[in-house]
Amino acid sequence: MMSNIILIGPVGTGKSTLADILSQQLGRPRCCVDDVRWKFYEELGYSKDKERVIRSNFGFEGVYKYWKPFEAHAVVRIVQEYKDHVIDFGGGHSVYEDPTLFSIIEHVLQDEKNIFLILPSQDQAESLRILNERESLDINTHFVEHESNYILAKHIIYTKDKTPHESAEEIISLVC
């Protein structure tokens, strides 16, 4: 029985590139969470107008907090709707500070055997340095250091000194 291959990790770690390669090599459809998330956010009442107000008053941190319930809902719906896909999560779709939201995500992903955390290096500081060379995002520190990704992942793939194709081959060798 086939199952999803789910790629999680910080922004800019190569999830989308790997998802493209895996989809092509395995002949599986790809679901990019960043591309489909908005329709699922809207199911829960997401409002761009409300986001704009939050952003103007509280900046990105406020928007990040506003997004979290919508992100959790999107993950649940995507796992329900997309079967036998290569799914690449957005950087925040696997990181939850709220224990209730994290519990929902843990539950919906518990039977998924192929969840891969993609990081440049085993060393968190080195991972952040490499990611910041690509694109400096303060939120990546949180995404690299937060325990959610490490708890959800069934495997961790370190990409430093590997081509995307080599990393994809490593993932393929581990797929259940």
C-alpha positions in Angstrom: 0.0 0.0 0.0 1.4 3.4 -1.0 1.2 6.3 1.4 2.1 10.0 1.4 5.6 11.2 1.5 5.6 14.4 3.6 8.4 16.9 3.7 8.6 19.2 6.7 11.2 21.8 7.8 12.2 25.4 7.9 11.7 27.9 5.1 14.3 27.5 2.3 15.5 24.1 3.3 14.7 22.6 -0.1 11.4 20.9 0.5 9.8 22.1 -2.8 12.9 21.1 -4.8 12.9 17.7 -3.3 9.1 17.3 -3.7 9.5 18.0 -7.4 12.3 15.4 -7.8 10.4 12.8 -5.7 7.2 13.4 -7.6 8.9 12.9 -10.9 11.0 9.9 -9.9 8.2 8.1 -8.2 5.5 9.1 -10.6 3.4 10.4 -7.7 1.4 13.6 -7.7 2.7 16.5 -5.7 0.8 18.7 -3.2 2.5 22.0 -2.3 0.8 23.1 0.9 1.7 26.7 0.2 -0.2 26.5 -3.1 -3.5 24.9 -1.7 -3.6 26.2 1.8 -5.8 29.3 1.2 -8.9 27.3 0.2 -8.7 25.3 3.4 -8.0 28.5 5.5 -11.2 29.9 4.1 -13.2 26.9 5.2 -12.4 28.0 8.8 -13.3 31.6 8.2 -9.9 33.1 7.4 -10.1 36.8 6.5 -7.4 38.7 4.5 -8.9 41.9 5.9 -8.5 40.7 9.5 -4.9 39.6 8.6 -4.1 43.2 7.3 -5.4 44.7 10.5 -3.4 42.3 12.6 -0.3 42.9 10.5 -0.6 46.7 10.9 -1.1 46.4 14.6 1.2 43.5 15.6 3.5 42.8 12.6 4.4 39.4 11.4 4.3 37.9 14.9 0.6 38.7 15.1 -0.1 37.3 11.7 1.9 34.1 12.6 -0.4 33.6 15.6 -3.5 34.3 13.6 -2.5 31.7 11.0 -1.9 28.8 13.4 -5.4 27.5 13.7 -5.8 27.8 9.9 -2.6 26.0 9.3 -3.6 23.1 11.5 -7.0 22.9 9.7 -5.2 22.9 6.3 -2.9 20.1 7.4 -5.9 18.0 8.6 -7.8 18.6 5.3 -4.8 18.0 3.1 -4.0 14.7 4.7 -7.7 13.7 4.3 -7.9 14.8 0.7 -4.5 14.0 -0.7 -3.5 10.3 -0.7 -0.4 8.8 -2.2 1.1 12.2 -2.8 4.4 13.9 -2.2 3.4 16.7 0.1 5.7 19.6 1.0 4.6 21.6 4.0 5.2 25.3 4.4 7.8 26.1 7.0 5.2 26.7 9.7 2.7 23.9 9.0 4.6 21.5 11.2 5.4 23.9 14.1 2.8 24.5 16.8 3.3 26.3 20.1 -0.3 25.6 21.3 -0.4 22.0 22.7 -4.0 21.6 21.5 -3.2 22.4 17.9 0.0 20.3 18.1 -2.1 17.3 19.4 -4.4 17.7 16.4 -1.5 17.5 14.0 0.1 14.6 15.9 -3.1 12.7 15.7 -3.7 13.3 11.9 -0.1 12.4 11.1 0.2 9.4 13.4 -0.4 6.8 10.7 1.9 8.6 8.1 5.1 6.6 7.9 7.0 8.8 5.6 7.5 12.1 7.3 10.9 13.6 6.5 12.4 16.6 8.3 14.7 18.3 5.9 17.6 20.2 7.4 21.0 21.4 6.1 22.9 20.0 9.1 22.7 18.0 12.3 24.0 21.1 14.0 21.2 23.6 14.5 23.6 26.6 14.4 25.1 25.4 11.2 21.6 24.8 9.7 20.6 28.4 10.6 23.8 29.8 9.1 23.2 27.8 5.8 19.6 28.8 5.7 20.4 32.5 6.3 22.9 32.4 3.5 19.9 31.5 1.2 17.4 33.9 2.7 17.6 35.5 6.1 14.3 34.9 8.0 14.1 35.4 11.7 11.3 32.9 11.9 13.7 30.1 10.8 15.4 30.2 14.2 12.1 29.2 15.7 11.4 26.6 13.1 14.9 25.0 13.5 14.9 25.0 17.3 11.2 24.1 18.0 10.5 20.5 19.0 7.5 20.0 16.8 9.4 19.1 13.7 11.6 16.6 15.6 8.6 15.0 17.2 6.6 14.7 14.0 9.4 13.5 11.8 9.9 9.8 11.2 13.2 10.5 9.5 15.6 13.4 9.3 17.5 14.1 6.0 20.6 16.4 6.2 21.3 18.0 2.9 24.7 19.7 3.4 27.2 18.5 0.9 24.6 16.6 -1.1 22.9 17.5 -4.4 19.1 17.6 -4.3 19.1 14.3 -6.3 21.3 12.6 -3.7 18.9 13.8 -0.9 15.9 12.5 -2.9 17.6 9.2 -3.4 18.2 9.0 0.4 14.5 9.7 0.9 13.4 7.0 -1.7 15.6 4.5 0.1 13.8 5.1 3.3 10.2 5.2 2.0 8.0 2.5 3.7 
